[in-house]
Amino acid sequence: MVCLDIRRGLGVGLGHSARKVERLSQVVPSIVFVAALILSMLGLSFALKTLPLGTSYAVWVGIGAMLTVVYGMLTGEESVSAVKVVLIAGLVACIVGLKAANGETAAS
């Protein structure tokens, strides 16, 4: 599961570098984008060896969405509001719940 968390963190790099790539015409953002994409997919494929597809994908998307919004808030690109913070906390709770439910299934 840690691999999936790290790999999804790379997805934040994908989201923020994708806006700067401009059809792969800028070298540094393009390299960051392609490297993060490759590492992200390798991490997901590694996680899929031990986790069900649905759980892996849901956690991957959830972590990516949460980290992308938090990064945007920290850099000032995204507005901060109480509603967003509560919804992000709910998303984190759902991600933790999915991981815990998968652990129960594996133990049975």
Secondary structure as GFF3:
##gff-version 3
##sequence-region A 1 108
A	DSSP	alpha_helix	2	21	.	.	.	ID=ss1
A	DSSP	alpha_helix	27	47	.	.	.	ID=ss2
A	DSSP	alpha_helix	53	75	.	.	.	ID=ss3
A	DSSP	alpha_helix	82	107	.	.	.	ID=ss4
###
